[in-house]
Amino acid sequence: QTKPEAILENTQVASDKILIVYLSRTKNTKAVAEMIQEQVGGTLIEVELVTPYPEDYRAIVAQVARENESGFLPPLKTKISNLDQYEVIYLGFPTWGMQLPPPMKSFLTDNNLSGKTVIPFNTNAGYGVGSSFKTVKKLCPKSRVLEGFSTKGGVERDGILFVMEGEKRIEVKTQINQWLQRIGII
Ligand SMILES: Cc1cc2nc3c(=O)[nH]c(=O)nc-3n(C[C@H](O)[C@H](O)[C@H](O)COP(=O)(O)O)c2cc1C
């Protein structure tokens, strides 16, 4: 939970100082990233791996479980060359194995976000954020980490992939708007 003093006082941050970085497999987190961008502006960047994960759901679940167990950090193709220019970094990811996905652990290990405001957001299959938001805080010890946003996304296990359309899309847009107001961004 965000402490009151962590709420941004200066609500207007110039668009060129905002970075929205996301990891997304079935595009739900990507859709949330785009909705946030509609509200706050900023540059949108997808986290991509040098060696992509398998398409097969059971194969990726098994691989992620092994990586979480061993602490392996998959190398990223995505490099942020001009990190200095950004003051506010939104970090989007699905819950994987009730944790922060390994590629986001790689991202936060590769990129020093000290002194920046970090704002996590998440989609999951209905089991919540797990330890992911706590891990973001742990990996960004010198950042101001604000209250994150989370909503239910797909349930790939049951063949439910992209859900951010129709009524759900409208609902999530409203939730994002309320959250951004609550944390003092808009
Ligand atoms: C490897 C893997 C592990 C997952 N583990 C969880 C989990 O532990 N808890 C949960 O609620 N959802 C879990 N999910 C479901 C995703 O978090 C959910 O479908 C999310 O909306 C996917 O986001 P995306 O469409 O941006 O990829 C998992 C999905 C994958 C692919």
The ligand as a Tripos MOL2 file, in Angstrom:
@<TRIPOS>MOLECULE
LIG
   31    33     1     0     0
SMALL
NO_CHARGES

@<TRIPOS>ATOM
      1 C1          3.6330  -18.8250  -17.4970 C.3       1 LIG1
      2 C2          2.3570  -18.2740  -16.9450 C.ar      1 LIG1
      3 C3          2.1260  -18.3180  -15.5870 C.ar      1 LIG1
      4 C4          0.9670  -17.7630  -15.0490 C.ar      1 LIG1
      5 N1          0.8080  -17.7830  -13.6830 N.ar      1 LIG1
      6 C5         -0.2830  -17.1740  -13.1480 C.ar      1 LIG1
      7 C6         -0.4420  -17.0990  -11.7320 C.ar      1 LIG1
      8 O1          0.3920  -17.5680  -10.9530 O.2       1 LIG1
      9 N2         -1.5430  -16.4610  -11.2450 N.ar      1 LIG1
     10 C7         -2.4880  -15.8990  -12.0600 C.ar      1 LIG1
     11 O2         -3.4580  -15.3320  -11.5630 O.2       1 LIG1
     12 N3         -2.3570  -15.9600  -13.4160 N.ar      1 LIG1
     13 C8         -1.2760  -16.5640  -13.9650 C.ar      1 LIG1
     14 N4         -1.1280  -16.5960  -15.3360 N.ar      1 LIG1
     15 C9         -2.1600  -15.9560  -16.1780 C.3       1 LIG1
     16 C10        -1.7820  -14.5460  -16.6160 C.3       1 LIG1
     17 O3         -1.3040  -13.7740  -15.5390 O.3       1 LIG1
     18 C11        -3.0010  -13.8310  -17.2000 C.3       1 LIG1
     19 O4         -3.5530  -14.5860  -18.2290 O.3       1 LIG1
     20 C12        -2.6120  -12.4520  -17.7330 C.3       1 LIG1
     21 O5         -3.7660  -11.6740  -18.0010 O.3       1 LIG1
     22 C13        -1.7830  -12.5740  -19.0090 C.3       1 LIG1
     23 O6         -1.3440  -11.2930  -19.4160 O.3       1 LIG1
     24 P1         -0.9110  -11.0360  -20.9340 P.3       1 LIG1
     25 O7         -2.1500  -11.2350  -21.7780 O.co2     1 LIG1
     26 O8         -0.4640   -9.6220  -20.9480 O.co2     1 LIG1
     27 O9          0.1500  -12.0010  -21.2940 O.co2     1 LIG1
     28 C14        -0.0050  -17.1750  -15.8990 C.ar      1 LIG1
     29 C15         0.2280  -17.1610  -17.2720 C.ar      1 LIG1
     30 C16         1.3860  -17.7080  -17.8050 C.ar      1 LIG1
     31 C17         1.6030  -17.6690  -19.2840 C.3       1 LIG1
@<TRIPOS>BOND
     1     1     2 1
     2     2     3 ar
     3     2    30 ar
     4     3     4 ar
     5     4     5 ar
     6     4    28 ar
     7     5     6 ar
     8     6     7 ar
     9     6    13 1
    10     7     8 2
    11     7     9 ar
    12     9    10 ar
    13    10    11 2
    14    10    12 ar
    15    12    13 ar
    16    13    14 ar
    17    14    15 1
    18    14    28 ar
    19    15    16 1
    20    16    17 1
    21    16    18 1
    22    18    19 1
    23    18    20 1
    24    20    21 1
    25    20    22 1
    26    22    23 1
    27    23    24 1
    28    24    25 2
    29    24    26 1
    30    24    27 1
    31    28    29 ar
    32    29    30 ar
    33    30    31 1
@<TRIPOS>SUBSTRUCTURE
     1 LIG1         1 GROUP 0 **** ****
